[in-house]
Amino acid sequence: MTHRTVIIGAGIAGVSAASALRSAGYDGDITLLGDEPELPYRRPPVSKEIVRGDKTSDEIRIKKAEWYAAQDITLRTGVTVASIDTESRAVRLADDEALFYDHLLIATGGRARSPWEAKGVRTLRGLADIPRLQAELASGGHVIVVGAGLIGSEIAASARGLGCEVTLLETASLPLPRLLPSALGELYVDLHKSEGTDLHTGVMVADISDQAGTTVVRAVDGRTWSASVVVVAVGMEPNVELAEDAGIVTAPSNEGGGIVVDSRGRASAPGVFAAGDVANQPNAVLGGRHRVEHWQGAQNHGTAVGKVMAGGDDSFGEVPWCWSDQYGHNLQVAGWPDPSYDLVVRGSLADRTFSAFLLDDGVVRGAVAIGRPSDVRTARTWIAAARRLDPALLADESADLIDAVVPGQDERDI
């Protein structure tokens, strides 16, 4: 009897899971469903190289078209899934076609959150958002970006690179509030301003509306900004509706949202798994449950869950890692930085070449670096092992970085 696997979502988690299934020797049918008409592509370049016109869509494909045929993976793009029936193990498409499965992976990712509707409001999540926004940015006019997280900051930097006048609005007191401690957030204030971006923090947006041929952003304190284009980058909503309608357990929004899975990606219904941005998963390294919205995490989680679906039994738990390119500077972040941790800087914040380590009673929990990727790679291994570090040696660039590790037991051995 031929086994059947259906994967809903043709992003990096879904493609990685399909690849892992085949690599692990799975010889059943694999059907990969994508709601976009595009051949699966990498999302990180969309807010950077793609919007700037530095790369074409064909240059960011996850795999070439012939790869899917060579792996005997049935890729169906531009397909809308209407429902999941966990009792009959069937996925029903919008045209009423039913696909039956033995294993189902939900890798539906998320969509850009957009609380406001106005003619000038834009979001940037996928390639379909590019043509109109790219044309508008090419004019070099005034652009307002709401949200100075990773995507908003990247869009602001890209727009400045295209010659636009950019106003960047952020609710928090500093940019990149979910990633950076305050000292490093201040660095990004200086970076945005040095590049000519008009950054305003502490801005709570009340509404965005069309007025007299322009789009106006109004803050709760009465301040207003207007432009023909307003890019809203205030996070994403996990696409959990199919799972919820099927009775699959999801997490409430105050717990991160997403589909609740165990350490092997298994959801609450038999034969159903979830991976990537949509999965609310436990993390043995960091403790607690997390829904990670970063490319590398989705790729690695999809691979791990694919192996389990092929018959493996390894649990998944890794140190989160992400990166961002802004104004020619490459930022990398590992772990789950917390503002309460002690910050130790190695290098120069002023010169924007440094590694910063976040310590909890001497135990490294996170790392942030600009231009020092090898330090972040080392830090990821330390975070996974809960290594204790000597702050003085850590900050001393004349000392070898490895010498900062305190000999003896680490926290996980105690």
C-alpha positions as CSV (number, residue, x, y, z in Angstrom):
1,M,0.0,0.0,0.0
2,T,1.4,3.4,-1.0
3,H,1.6,5.9,1.8
4,R,0.4,9.5,1.0
5,T,1.8,12.7,2.5
6,V,0.1,16.0,1.9
7,I,2.0,19.3,2.8
8,I,0.0,22.5,2.9
9,G,2.3,25.4,2.4
10,A,5.1,25.6,-0.1
11,G,7.4,27.9,1.8
12,I,10.8,26.9,3.2
13,A,9.3,24.7,6.0
14,G,7.1,22.8,3.5
15,V,9.8,22.4,0.9
16,S,12.4,21.4,3.6
17,A,10.0,18.8,5.0
18,A,9.4,17.3,1.5
19,S,13.2,17.2,0.9
20,A,13.8,15.5,4.2
21,L,11.1,12.9,3.6
22,R,12.8,11.8,0.4
23,S,16.3,12.0,1.9
24,A,15.2,9.7,4.8
25,G,14.0,7.1,2.3
26,Y,10.3,7.8,2.2
27,D,9.0,6.3,-1.0
28,G,5.3,7.2,-0.7
29,D,3.4,10.0,-2.6
30,I,4.2,13.6,-1.6
31,T,1.9,16.4,-2.7
32,L,3.1,19.9,-1.9
33,L,0.4,22.6,-2.1
34,G,1.1,26.3,-2.4
35,D,-1.5,29.0,-2.5
36,E,0.8,31.4,-4.4
37,P,1.1,30.9,-8.2
38,E,4.9,31.2,-7.9
39,L,7.5,28.5,-7.8
40,P,8.5,28.3,-4.1
41,Y,10.9,31.1,-3.2
42,R,13.0,32.5,-0.3
43,R,11.2,35.3,1.6
44,P,14.1,37.2,3.3
45,P,15.3,38.9,0.0
46,V,11.7,40.3,-0.6
47,S,12.2,43.3,1.7
48,K,15.7,43.8,0.6
49,E,17.2,42.8,-2.8
50,I,13.8,42.2,-4.5
51,V,12.1,45.5,-3.5
52,R,15.3,47.3,-4.5
53,G,15.5,45.5,-7.9
54,D,18.9,44.0,-7.1
55,K,17.6,40.5,-7.8
56,T,14.8,38.9,-9.8
57,S,12.3,36.4,-8.6
58,D,14.0,33.6,-10.4
59,E,17.2,34.2,-8.4
60,I,15.5,33.5,-5.1
61,R,13.8,30.2,-5.8
62,I,14.2,27.6,-3.1
63,K,14.6,24.8,-5.7
64,K,14.6,24.8,-9.5
65,A,11.4,23.4,-11.1
66,E,13.1,20.3,-12.3
67,W,14.1,19.4,-8.7
68,Y,10.5,18.6,-7.7
69,A,10.1,16.2,-10.6
70,A,13.4,14.6,-9.9
71,Q,12.4,14.0,-6.3
72,D,9.0,12.7,-7.4
73,I,7.2,15.5,-5.5
74,T,3.9,16.7,-6.9
75,L,4.1,20.5,-6.6
76,R,0.8,22.3,-7.1
77,T,0.9,26.1,-7.0
78,G,-1.9,28.6,-6.9
79,V,-4.1,26.1,-4.9
80,T,-6.5,27.1,-2.2
81,V,-7.2,24.6,0.6
82,A,-10.8,24.9,1.8
83,S,-10.8,22.4,4.7
84,I,-9.2,19.5,6.6
85,D,-11.2,16.5,7.7
86,T,-9.0,14.8,10.4
87,E,-11.5,11.8,10.7
88,S,-11.4,10.8,7.0
89,R,-7.9,12.2,6.7
90,A,-8.7,14.3,3.7
91,V,-7.7,17.8,2.5
92,R,-10.4,19.4,0.5
93,L,-9.5,22.0,-2.1
94,A,-11.6,25.0,-3.1
95,D,-12.7,23.3,-6.3
96,D,-14.0,20.4,-4.1
97,E,-11.2,18.0,-5.0
98,A,-10.3,15.8,-2.1
99,L,-6.7,14.7,-1.3
100,F,-6.4,11.8,1.2
101,Y,-3.4,11.5,3.4
102,D,-1.7,9.2,5.9
103,H,0.4,12.1,7.1
104,L,-0.4,15.8,6.8
105,L,2.0,18.7,7.4
106,I,0.5,22.1,7.9
107,A,3.2,24.7,7.0
108,T,0.9,27.6,6.2
109,G,3.2,30.3,7.7
110,G,1.5,33.6,8.3
111,R,0.2,36.8,6.7
112,A,1.1,40.4,7.2
113,R,-0.9,42.1,10.0
114,S,-2.7,45.1,8.7
115,P,-5.1,46.8,11.2
116,W,-5.8,49.8,8.9
117,E,-7.4,50.2,5.4
118,A,-6.6,53.1,3.2
119,K,-5.7,53.5,-0.5
120,G,-2.1,54.3,0.3
121,V,-1.5,51.4,2.8
122,R,0.8,48.6,1.6
123,T,2.1,45.5,3.3
124,L,5.1,43.4,2.1
125,R,5.0,39.7,2.7
126,G,5.4,38.0,-0.7
127,L,6.3,38.5,-4.4
128,A,2.7,39.5,-5.2
129,D,3.2,42.7,-3.1
130,I,6.3,43.8,-5.1
131,P,5.3,45.2,-8.5
132,R,3.1,48.1,-7.2
133,L,5.3,48.9,-4.2
134,Q,8.5,48.7,-6.3
135,A,7.0,51.1,-8.8
136,E,6.0,53.5,-6.1
137,L,9.4,53.5,-4.4
138,A,11.1,54.0,-7.8
139,S,9.6,57.5,-8.0
140,G,11.7,58.6,-5.0
141,G,8.9,60.2,-3.2
142,H,8.0,60.3,0.5
143,V,7.3,56.9,2.1
144,I,6.0,56.3,5.7
145,V,6.9,53.0,7.3
146,V,4.9,52.0,10.3
147,G,6.9,49.5,12.5
148,A,10.6,49.4,13.0
149,G,11.0,45.7,13.6
150,L,13.1,43.6,11.1
151,I,10.8,44.0,8.1
152,G,10.0,47.6,8.7
153,S,13.6,48.6,9.2
154,E,14.7,46.7,6.1
155,I,12.0,48.3,4.0
156,A,13.0,51.8,5.4
157,A,16.7,51.0,4.5
158,S,15.7,49.8,1.0
159,A,13.5,52.8,0.3
160,R,16.4,55.1,1.4
161,G,18.7,53.3,-0.9
162,L,16.2,54.0,-3.8
163,G,16.3,57.7,-2.9
164,C,13.0,58.0,-1.1
165,E,12.3,60.3,1.8
166,V,11.5,57.9,4.6
167,T,9.6,58.5,7.8
168,L,9.8,55.5,10.2
169,L,7.4,55.2,13.1
170,E,7.7,52.8,16.0
171,T,5.5,52.2,19.0
172,A,8.4,51.1,21.3
173,S,11.0,53.5,22.6
174,L,13.7,52.0,20.3
175,P,13.8,50.1,16.9
176,L,14.0,46.3,16.8
177,P,12.4,46.1,20.2
178,R,11.9,42.3,20.1
179,L,15.5,41.6,19.3
180,L,17.9,44.1,20.8
181,P,18.7,45.4,24.4
182,S,18.4,49.1,24.8
183,A,22.1,49.9,24.2
184,L,22.0,48.2,20.8
185,G,18.6,49.7,20.0
186,E,20.2,53.1,20.5
187,L,22.8,52.1,17.9
188,Y,20.1,51.5,15.4
189,V,18.5,54.9,16.2
190,D,21.8,56.5,15.2
191,L,22.1,54.3,12.1
192,H,18.7,55.2,10.8
193,K,19.2,58.9,11.4
194,S,22.7,58.9,9.9
195,E,21.3,57.5,6.7
196,G,18.7,60.2,6.5
197,T,15.7,58.2,7.8
198,D,13.3,60.3,9.9
199,L,12.8,57.9,12.8
200,H,10.1,58.6,15.5
201,T,9.8,56.2,18.4
202,G,7.0,56.0,21.1
203,V,4.4,56.5,18.4
204,M,1.1,54.8,19.0
205,V,-0.8,54.9,15.7
206,A,-4.5,55.7,16.2
207,D,-5.6,55.5,12.5
208,I,-4.5,55.7,8.9
209,S,-6.9,57.4,6.5
210,D,-7.2,58.9,3.1
211,Q,-7.4,62.7,3.1
212,A,-7.3,65.1,0.1
213,G,-5.4,62.8,-2.2
214,T,-2.8,61.7,0.4
215,T,-2.7,59.0,3.2
216,V,-2.5,60.4,6.7
217,V,-1.1,58.5,9.7
218,R,-2.4,59.9,13.0
219,A,-0.9,59.1,16.4
220,V,-3.0,59.0,19.6
221,D,-1.2,62.1,20.8
222,G,-2.4,64.0,17.8
223,R,0.7,64.1,15.7
224,T,0.2,63.4,12.0
225,W,2.4,62.4,9.1
226,S,1.2,62.2,5.4
227,A,2.5,60.5,2.3
228,S,1.2,58.8,-0.8
229,V,2.5,55.5,0.3
230,V,2.4,54.0,3.9
231,V,4.0,50.6,4.4
232,V,2.6,48.8,7.4
233,A,5.1,46.4,9.0
234,V,3.6,45.5,12.4
235,G,4.1,41.8,12.5
236,M,2.4,38.7,11.1
237,E,-0.7,36.6,12.0
238,P,-0.1,32.8,11.8
239,N,-2.4,31.1,9.3
240,V,-4.2,28.8,11.7
241,E,-7.8,29.0,10.4
242,L,-7.7,25.6,8.6
243,A,-6.4,24.0,11.8
244,E,-8.9,25.7,14.0
245,D,-11.8,24.7,11.8
246,A,-10.6,21.1,11.8
247,G,-10.6,21.1,15.6
248,I,-6.7,21.0,15.9
249,V,-5.5,22.6,19.0
250,T,-4.0,26.1,18.6
251,A,-2.4,28.5,21.1
252,P,-4.1,31.7,22.2
253,S,-2.6,34.9,20.9
254,N,-1.2,35.9,24.3
255,E,0.9,32.7,24.2
256,G,2.2,33.3,20.7
257,G,-0.6,31.8,18.7
258,G,0.0,29.1,16.1
259,I,-0.7,25.4,16.0
260,V,0.4,23.6,19.2
261,V,2.9,20.8,18.5
262,D,5.2,18.6,20.5
263,S,9.0,18.4,20.2
264,R,8.6,16.2,17.1
265,G,6.1,18.5,15.3
266,R,3.1,16.4,16.1
267,A,-0.2,18.3,16.4
268,S,-3.3,17.2,18.4
269,A,-4.9,15.2,15.5
270,P,-3.6,11.8,14.5
271,G,-1.2,11.9,11.5
272,V,-1.1,15.7,11.5
273,F,2.1,17.8,12.0
274,A,2.9,21.5,11.8
275,A,6.2,23.2,11.1
276,G,7.7,26.6,10.6
277,D,6.2,30.0,11.4
278,V,2.8,28.5,12.2
279,A,4.0,26.0,14.7
280,N,3.9,26.8,18.5
281,Q,6.6,24.5,19.7
282,P,8.5,23.6,22.9
283,N,12.2,24.5,23.1
284,A,14.4,22.4,25.3
285,V,17.3,24.9,25.0
286,L,15.5,28.1,25.9
287,G,12.6,26.6,28.0
288,G,8.9,27.2,27.5
289,R,7.1,27.4,24.1
290,H,7.9,29.6,21.2
291,R,6.6,30.4,17.8
292,V,9.7,31.4,15.8
293,E,9.2,33.6,12.7
294,H,12.7,33.4,11.2
295,W,13.8,31.7,8.0
296,Q,16.5,29.5,9.4
297,G,14.2,28.2,12.2
298,A,11.5,27.4,9.6
299,Q,14.0,25.6,7.4
300,N,15.5,23.5,10.2
301,H,12.1,22.8,11.8
302,G,10.7,21.6,8.5
303,T,13.6,19.3,7.9
304,A,13.3,17.8,11.4
305,V,9.6,17.3,11.2
306,G,10.0,15.7,7.7
307,K,12.4,13.2,9.2
308,V,9.9,12.3,11.9
309,M,7.1,11.9,9.3
310,A,9.5,9.5,7.5
311,G,9.7,7.3,10.6
312,G,12.3,9.1,12.7
313,D,11.9,10.0,16.4
314,D,14.3,12.8,17.1
315,S,13.0,15.8,19.0
316,F,13.7,19.3,17.7
317,G,15.3,22.0,19.8
318,E,17.8,24.6,18.5
319,V,19.0,28.0,19.4
320,P,17.1,30.5,17.3
321,W,19.1,32.6,14.9
322,C,18.2,35.4,12.5
323,W,19.9,38.1,10.4
324,S,19.1,41.5,8.9
325,D,20.8,43.7,6.3
326,Q,20.2,47.4,6.7
327,Y,22.2,50.2,5.1
328,G,25.1,47.8,4.2
329,H,25.4,46.4,7.8
330,N,24.7,42.8,8.5
331,L,23.1,42.2,11.9
332,Q,23.0,38.7,13.4
333,V,21.1,37.6,16.5
334,A,21.2,34.3,18.3
335,G,19.2,33.0,21.3
336,W,16.3,34.9,22.8
337,P,17.8,38.2,24.1
338,D,16.1,39.6,27.3
339,P,16.6,43.2,28.4
340,S,17.1,42.0,32.0
341,Y,20.3,40.1,31.1
342,D,23.8,41.6,31.5
343,L,25.3,43.0,28.3
344,V,29.0,42.4,27.5
345,V,30.3,44.1,24.3
346,R,33.4,42.9,22.4
347,G,34.5,45.5,19.8
348,S,33.1,48.9,19.0
349,L,29.5,50.0,19.0
350,A,30.5,53.3,17.5
351,D,32.3,51.7,14.6
352,R,29.4,49.2,14.2
353,T,31.7,46.2,14.3
354,F,31.1,44.2,17.5
355,S,29.8,41.1,19.2
356,A,27.5,41.6,22.2
357,F,26.7,38.8,24.6
358,L,23.8,38.6,27.0
359,L,24.5,36.8,30.3
360,D,22.2,35.6,32.9
361,D,24.2,35.2,36.1
362,G,27.2,34.5,33.9
363,V,25.4,32.0,31.6
364,V,25.2,33.1,28.0
365,R,21.6,33.3,26.7
366,G,21.9,35.5,23.6
367,A,24.3,37.1,21.3
368,V,24.1,40.1,18.8
369,A,26.7,41.0,16.3
370,I,27.4,43.3,13.4
371,G,30.0,42.1,10.9
372,R,31.2,39.2,13.1
373,P,29.3,36.1,11.9
374,S,31.9,33.6,13.3
375,D,31.3,35.0,16.8
376,V,27.6,34.4,16.5
377,R,28.2,30.8,15.3
378,T,30.4,30.2,18.4
379,A,27.8,31.8,20.6
380,R,25.1,29.5,19.4
381,T,27.0,26.5,20.6
382,W,27.6,28.2,24.0
383,I,23.9,29.1,24.3
384,A,22.9,25.5,23.5
385,A,25.2,24.2,26.2
386,A,24.4,27.0,28.7
387,R,28.1,27.9,29.0
388,R,29.3,30.2,31.8
389,L,31.6,33.0,30.6
390,D,34.1,35.3,32.1
391,P,32.8,38.8,31.3
392,A,36.3,40.4,31.5
393,L,37.8,38.0,29.0
394,L,34.7,38.2,26.8
395,A,35.1,41.9,26.5
396,D,38.9,41.8,25.9
397,E,39.6,41.6,22.2
398,S,43.2,40.8,22.9
399,A,42.1,37.5,24.5
400,D,40.9,34.6,22.4
401,L,37.2,34.3,22.5
402,I,37.3,30.7,23.5
403,D,39.3,31.6,26.6
404,A,36.2,33.4,28.0
405,V,34.6,30.0,28.7
406,V,34.7,29.2,32.5
407,P,36.2,25.7,33.0
408,G,34.1,23.1,34.8
409,Q,30.5,22.3,34.9
410,D,28.0,24.3,32.8
411,E,24.5,25.0,34.0
412,R,23.0,21.9,32.2
413,D,25.4,19.6,34.0
414,I,24.3,20.8,37.5
